């Protein structure tokens, strides 16, 4: 196997109760001249001090719109309102943004080979973030790459990732929310099998549950042209988009616990 890499530029929109100006905290009033939109969903799992993302609206075909600041909140097309917006554009970044992202360096006891994420397999090159799985590995641990948000308190989000799948078979590209194995929402593309599609999954919420998963078609140029993969994680549902088009909504095993967002490449 040759070296493989997956570039992952683009943005994260997250929801926490620490946002905007102090004066907006109590009633979610105006930080600027325009009024903030009224949140429409309020499940009991969400702290009352945090505005809820709206659960109506449609995405824009082709690409998602850049989140728009309205008052104290960021409005994401098709997803509603959030308290924070972050964008990581590796076409302009020259160094890894350690203040907001972290490089994983931990082992995974998988079978038949154990895994190990290393800093040496993460690089910014040619205007992309590259997450590498070195070729020729035939024994444990299999080295791979992963990055995550420094924030581990993300509760509901609209996250868009643009990447090209590797043409080298044998690895998995992941973009996902993670708290633990029972609170996880995944986008996964298996390299060499892109003709088989992209996998969207809400992992099982408990030991007795079954994971909610579906496989959808990818464009024929998924390995040569950047595609936009998107998860809208909202109260009670996860919406999965490809290039701004809604492909699937899952309503089982939807997490309601804060966690982190991660991107990886592993075998």
HELIX and SHEET records of a PDB file:
HELIX    1   1 UNK A   22  UNK A   24  5                                   3    
HELIX    2   2 UNK A  119  UNK A  121  5                                   3    
HELIX    3   3 UNK A  194  UNK A  196  5                                   3    
SHEET    1   A 3 UNK A   4  UNK A   7  0                                        
SHEET    2   A 3 UNK A 128  UNK A 133 -1                                        
SHEET    3   A 3 UNK A 122  UNK A 125 -1                                        
SHEET    1   B 6 UNK A  84  UNK A  88  0                                        
SHEET    2   B 6 UNK A  10  UNK A  14 -1                                        
SHEET    3   B 6 UNK A 157  UNK A 163 -1                                        
SHEET    4   B 6 UNK A 227  UNK A 234 -1                                        
SHEET    5   B 6 UNK A 237  UNK A 242 -1                                        
SHEET    6   B 6 UNK A 245  UNK A 250 -1                                        
SHEET    1   C 3 UNK A  68  UNK A  70  0                                        
SHEET    2   C 3 UNK A  73  UNK A  76 -1                                        
SHEET    3   C 3 UNK A  80  UNK A  82 -1                                        
SHEET    1   D 4 UNK A 101  UNK A 103  0                                        
SHEET    2   D 4 UNK A 142  UNK A 149 -1                                        
SHEET    3   D 4 UNK A 115  UNK A 117  1                                        
SHEET    4   D 4 UNK A 107  UNK A 108 -1                                        
SHEET    1   E 7 UNK A 101  UNK A 103  0                                        
SHEET    2   E 7 UNK A 142  UNK A 149 -1                                        
SHEET    3   E 7 UNK A 260  UNK A 266 -1                                        
SHEET    4   E 7 UNK A 172  UNK A 180 -1                                        
SHEET    5   E 7 UNK A 183  UNK A 190 -1                                        
SHEET    6   E 7 UNK A 198  UNK A 202 -1                                        
SHEET    7   E 7 UNK A 212  UNK A 216 -1                                        
END                                                                             
